[in-house]
Amino acid sequence: MIETQKIINFIDKQAYNITENKIKGVCSLNRMKPNCLLFYNSNDELVLSENEKTILKSCLVLVKNIELLPENTPCIITANPRLAFVKIVNKFFKEKLQPGIHPTAIIDKSVKIPANIKVGAYTVIEKNVKIGENTIIDNHITIKSGTRIGKYVHIKNGAILGDEGFGFEFDTNNVPIRMVHFGGLFIGDYVEIGNNCVINKGTIDDTIIEEHVKINDFSKIAHNVFIGKNSLIIGAKINGSVFIGENCWIAPAVTIQNKVKIGNGTMIGTGSVVVGNIPDNVIAFGNPAKVIREK
């Protein structure tokens, strides 16, 4: 249970019709529950049954305009209700990190594990790995030698980080000879890496994932890739030596070919195949991907 006034003070916005002293959890408008926090992100007046109105009067609603709600609804007025909801949930309702190392985890003795991180079941951490504070490493993860992980990182189940990529050169008989990878993998602070992702280390220089990058489940990021801060990678395949700028959005099922550069603030649409450079602040889509408009 969280005191309502604490939520109001934290979000620092104007509140109206506050009657309940405490909020016990969160809910959505589709499945309202008494004494909960919820948000309404629309600009249209909210239409509810009498029973729903009764439930809503026990809740705390984040909304853009008080006039969108039934009369006497407890609410906080904010320009972005969804953002306010996310901030409040992370502050008051998010489950706290329970640090510890599962007994089945295998960690090389050279690795210094901060006291306040979590390492899950059957995870393997090889030599010369560095891990920052308050990081969560879930189950069945492999972190290869030379990987550096920042603080407040979350690595989800089944991820493989820092293994060699698919790099070969051919001799005079056209026999493929594997290129040894001397680079590492650098993962910045506050990065999230989804379930069953694969991220390769660099061939000579590092593969770099900058701070606040979020990578969704089943993404594949090859060697020598650079991903700028605040970018979102959503189930995409990113081939070797790709450069992705800051604040980008790479949608599901996107494939980006080797050595392509994606500019800052650019969005690549679902299922696109990117074979050439894409400039800053545009939306690109298709096979091959083409700029369809400015963002």
Helices and strands as residue ranges (DSSP letters): E 2-3, H 4-11, E 15-16, E 22-23, E 25-26, E 36-40, H 50-56, E 60-63, G 66-68, E 75-77, H 81-88, I 89-93, E 100-101, E 106-107, E 118-119, E 124-125, E 130-131, E 136-137, E 142-143, E 147-149, E 154-155, E 160-163, E 168-170, E 176-178, E 185-187, E 192-193, E 198-200, E 207-209, E 214-215, E 220-221, E 226-227, E 232-233, E 237-238, E 243-244, E 249-250, E 255-256, E 261-262, E 267-268, E 273-274, E 282-286, E 289-294
